[in-house]
């Protein structure tokens, strides 16, 4: 890759360029230029070294040497070292800092690139250049996930260009990510107002609806996090394009209702209720959510009278098929009462009559898990999920339940494997959310481990 450097000084006439300085190295400079003209770049480097040795504080000599390295293949590191010498002698030479940043980027040294662009920003007095340097820093930080100081850089860019749409977008995106939703909302209200004013009567906005979507998404997200759900819905209508569709769907009351149903189907009643509460917060009149709350409440009532009555009914029942049905009811109520050994016994008795009653197999598996026998529960669920006559929804249900058991035992790898098999209807969405939680937890543990290792080194 070829690199170029633009310095405000030119060296077409060396005697004029260095007339006011000590000319002890001038003869070497003239020699170096002659060698460069003859395409003897290695020789030119040697001559520049002699000039620098003769006048070590003359940054212009070092600049010329750096320019040679930039013309040579495979000399990026030497160019960096030389430019570092330049800025040590002439800290306010903006062009040297900018070229250093570009070289660091080429070598994937992003923290160093950010530092060099920041030095260019520090010493440049031109607001357009300063803005450009900060935008380069922001893009590097976002791409490399270097988010520690990105807020400062966004603020600097915003001071220079407070109405710039890109800066306002980055500002909102950043503040949404650190839970400062009011700040994000303010930036996006301003940005969307600018977009609206651009679309004057008879005119068109500078950005099409798909390009505008990201602004309305960040606005909608800020409203959503602030519990301003109606305003969020309005913003999301304008953001519902491309990659934002799935993210918007995940913030809808229907999505949380689907999650609630999935958790209900695997007897995770508390988690199901949490999802319903979120759905009702967004849409208080959602009838399906209220109906599911009634079902959850029923599972938490005292099951003793029902169980007692069912026992009496079983004692009197002689019809095998009806007896099987009553045993199934008994197993479910015993499970809801927390009588897991009894629920297992009733389920097994039912299966002697109704060999293909998968609901009873499932009751047995979840009861085993609640008794601390996770391995036995997983074995049974795997057998069920691999049954050839099983319908896709039940298979997803069993894989989802299996994933939850693995997750509770901190077996992240197997949990994710099971969740990825639960790709049907409501379970698909619930499995996705569980995988995201597991990945987030694994990342946090890794970060904690790295911090502990750093502390030990200190």
N, C-alpha and C positions, 0 to 999 in steps of 0.2 A: 504494500500500500504506500502511495506517495503522500507526503504531507507538505503543506506550504505554511509559511509564516509571514504575516504582514506587519512590518514595523514602520513606525512613522518616520524613521531615519532611512536615508538611502546612502549607498556608499559607492556612487558612480565615480566620484573623484576623491581619492583617499587623502591626498595632500590637503584639500579643502576641508574634508570632514574632520580631520584630526589636527588641524593647524593650531588650534588653541590649546591643545593638550601636549603633554610630554611626548615627543616623537620617537622615543627610544624603541618602540615596537613597530614603527611605521614601515620600516624596510621589510620586516617579516610579513606585514599585512600585504604589501605590494607583491611580494613573492608568492604568498598564499593565493592571491587573486589570479596571478599568472598560472599557477598550478591548477586552479579550479577551471580556468578557461581552457586549459589543455586536458581537462577531464581527469586529472590526477587528484582525485578527492582525498585519498589517504595522505598524499604529500601535502595537500592544502591544510589538512588537519594538523599535521606536524608543524607547519609554518605558523598556523594560528596559535599553537601551543607555545611556540617560541615568543610570539608577540605578547601573549598573556603573561608569560614568565617575566618578560621585560617590563611590562606595565600591568601588574596583576589587578589593579583597581579600575581598569578601563573596561566597563561593562560592554561597550560597543564591540570590542574584540571578541568577547565571549558570545555575543549575539551572532557575529559572523560565523563562528565555529558551529554554533547551534544550527544555523541555516544549512551548513554542509551536511551535518548528520541527518537533517530532515530530507535531504536529497538522496541519501544512501539507503539501500535496502537492508533490513535487519539491524538497524542502528537506533531503534526506538529508545532503548534503555539509555544509550549514550546521549541521545537528544534530551531525554528527561533530565539526566544528571547535569548536562550543560545548561539547560534552561533554569534549573534550580540554582546554579551558580549565578546566572543572570539576575534573577530576582533577589538573590542575597545582596548583590551589589546595587541593584536598582529596583527596590521593592515596588515602586509605583509604575513599573512598565507593564501596563495592562495587557498588551498583546502577548507578552511572554507568559503571563498567567493563563490567558485564554488558550494558547497553544499547549501549555502543560496539561490543561484540563482535557483537551482533545486527545492527547497522547495517552493519558491515564485511562480515558474511556476505551481507546483502542486496545489497551491491555487488560480491560475489565477490572480496573482498580477504581471502583466507583467512589469510595470515601475520599480518595486523593483527588479525583476529578471534581467532586463537590467543593473541596477545600480550595482548589485552584480557581474554579469559577467564582467562589465567594471572595477571593482576593481580587479578582478582576472587578467584581462589583464594588468592592471597597475603594479601589483607587480610580475608577472611571467616574468622570463628572457628567457624562452624557446620560440623560435619563433613559433614552431608548436602549442604549447599551446595557445600562444597569438592569433594566427590565428583562432584556434578553438573557442576561446571565442568570437572573433569578428563575426564569422560566426553565432554563436548561437544568438548573439544580432541582427544581420541583419534579421535572420529568424523570430525572435520574433516580431521585428518592422514591418515586412511585413505582418505577419499573423494578428497582432493586429492593423494594420494601424497606428502605431506610427511613423510617417514619419518626424517629426520635425528635429531630429538629425541623421537620418539614413545616410545622405550623409557623415557625419564625420566618422561613423563606416565603411562605405564602403571604404572610403579613407584610413583608418587605415589598413584594410585587404589588400587593393591593394598595399600598401607600403611593406607589408610582402611578398605577393605572387603576383607580377605584371602580371604573365602569367597564373594565375589560371582561368580556363574558367568560373567557377561559379561566381567568383568575377567580372570578366569582364562583365558577363551578368547582374548582379545586378547593376553594375556601369552604364551600358547603359540604363537599365530599369529606374533607378532613374533619370538620366539626361534627358531622354526623357520626364519623367513626370513633370520636372520643366522647360521644353522648352529650355534646353541647348543641342540642337541637334548635334552640332559640337563635343562636348565631347562624347556623346553617339555613334556617328558615328566612332570616333577614337577607342573607346573600342571594338566595334563590328567588325571593320575592322581587328583589331589585333586578336580577338577571331576566326573569320572565317578563317583567314590565318593559325592559329594554327590547326583548324579542317582540313584544306586542306592538310597541311603538314603531319598530322597523316595518311592521306589516301595516302600513298606512292604507287609506282608502285608495284602491286601484293599484297598490304596490304589493310587493312580496317581501317576506323576511329574508335575511341573508342566509338563514339556515332552513332546510326543509324540515318537515314534521319529524322525520326519523332522527335528524341531527339535534332537534330541539328536545327529543325524548329524555336525554340524560339530565337536562335541567329540571324538567318536571318530575322526573323520578326522585331526584334528591329533595325537591320541595315536598313531594308526597311522603317521602320517608320521614322527613322532619315533622310534618303534620301528624303522621301515624304515631311516631314515638312520643309526641306530645298529647296523644289521645284526642286529636282533632280529626276524627275519622271521616266526617263529611267533606272537609277540606282536602283530606288525603285522597279521597275517592275522586274528587274533581281533578286534582293534579295527576293522579294515576291514569285517568282517561286519556290524557295527552301524552303519557309516557308509555302507553301499552303497545310498544313496538319492539321487534327483535329480541335481544337478550333480556329486556326488562319484563317481558310477559310473565315468565316463570317466577321472577322475584316478586312481582305484584300479586300474582296468584297466591303466593305463600303468605301474603298479608291480608287475605280476605276472610270474612267470617265463615264462608263455605269450606275453606281449606282447614280451618281449625275444627269445624264440625266433623270433617272427614277424619281428622286425627283423633277426635274424641271417640268416634265409632270404632276405630281400629284398636284403641286402648281398651275400650269396653269389651270388645270381642275376646280379648286375652285376659280379662278379669283384672286389669290395672285401673281400678275405679277412681282412685285419687288422681291419677294422671289424666284420666278421661274427663273428670270434673274440671281440672285446670284448663283443659282445652275448651270446654264448653263455656267457662267463665270468660275466656278471651273472646270467643265468638259472640257471646251476648253483650259484651262491652261494646263491640262494634255494631251489632244489630240486635237490640233488645227484644224485638218482636219475632225472633226466629223460633217458630213453633217446634221444629224438629229438635232444637237444642233443649227446650223446656221438657219435651217428651222424654228425651234421654235422661235428663236430670231426675225425672220421676222414677225411671227404671233403676238408676243408681241408688236413689233413696230407698227403694224397695229391697235392695241387696243388703242394706245396712240396718234394717229393722230386725227385731228379735225373731229368729227363725224357730224358736222352741215350740210354739203352738203348732206350726205347720208340720214340723218333724214328728211331733207326737201323734198328730192326726194321720199322717202318712203311714206311720208304723201300724196303727190300728187298721188302716185300710189294707195294708199289705198282708197282715195276718188273716184278713177275711177274704182276700182275693185268691181265686183258684184258676182263673183264666191266665195262661202263661204270657200271652201278648200284653194283656192289660197289666199283669204283674211287672213285666219288663218296663212298661211306661212309668209305672209308679216308682220303680227302683231308680229310674233316670231322674225323676223329680226329686226323690229322696237324696240322691247323690249331689244334685245341684244345690239344694237347700242346706245340706250338711257342709258343703264347701263354703257357701256364703256365711254360715255360722262359724267358720273356722275350725270345724271338726274334720280335719283332713284325713286321719286314719279311717274314720267312718265313711267319709266320702269315697275313698278308694275302695273300701269293701263293698259299698252299694254299687259303685260303677262296675266292679268285677262281677257281681251277681247279675247285674243288668246285661253285661256282655255275654254271659252264658246263654241268655235268651236271645239277645239282639247282637249277634257277633259283629255286625258291620256298623254299630252305632259309634261313629267317630267322635261324637260329642262326649261320650263317656270315656273314650281313650284320652281325650283332651283334658277332661276333668281330672282324670287320674294323673296325667303328666304334670299339670299345674299343682296338684295337691302334693305330689312328690317333691316338687321344687320348693313349696312352702314348708315342707318338713326338713329342708336342708339336704335333700337327695337330688342335687342338680344333675349329676351324671346320669342317674337312672331316668330322670325326666327328659334329658336330651336324647338319650338312647331311644326312648319311646317316641318322642316327637320325630326323630329321624326316620324311624320305621313307618310312621304315619305319613310323613311327607313323601316318602318314596313309594307309597302305595299306588299302583298303576290306575286304579279306578277312582282315585281322589280328584275332585274338581279343583280348578286353578285357584279359586278363592280360598278354599280350605287349606290348600298347600301353602299359599302365601301366609295364612294365619299361623300355621304350625312353624314355618320358618321364622316368622316374626317373633313368636313366643320363644323359640330357641335362641334367637339373637339376644333377646332381653335377658335370658338366663346366663348366657355367656358374658354379657356386659356386666351383670351384677357380680360375676365372679372375676371380673377384671381381665377376661380373656378377649382383648380387643380384636385380635386378628380373626378369631373364629366368630366373634359377634358380627363383624363387618361382613364376613363370608355368608353368614346366615341371613343378614338383612338384605344383602344383594339378591338373594333368592326370593325375597318377599315382594316381588314386583307385580302386584295386582291390586287394582282399585285402592281402597283406603289404606291398605297396608303398605303400598308403594310410597305414599307420602310420609307415613309414620316411620318407615324404615329409613328414608332419606334423612329425616330429622335426627334419628338416633345415630346414624353414621356421622353426621356433622358434629354432634355432641362428643362422640368418641374421638374424632380427629382433633377437635379443639382441646379436649382433655389431654390427649397424647402430646400435643404441641406444648401445652402449658407445663407438663411434666418435664419435657425435654429442655425447656427454657429454665426451669428451676434447677435441673441437673447442671446445666451450663453455668448458672450463677454460683452454685455451690462449688464447682470446680475452680471457678475464678477466685472465689473467696479463699479456697485452700492454697492456691498459688501465692496469694498475697500474704 
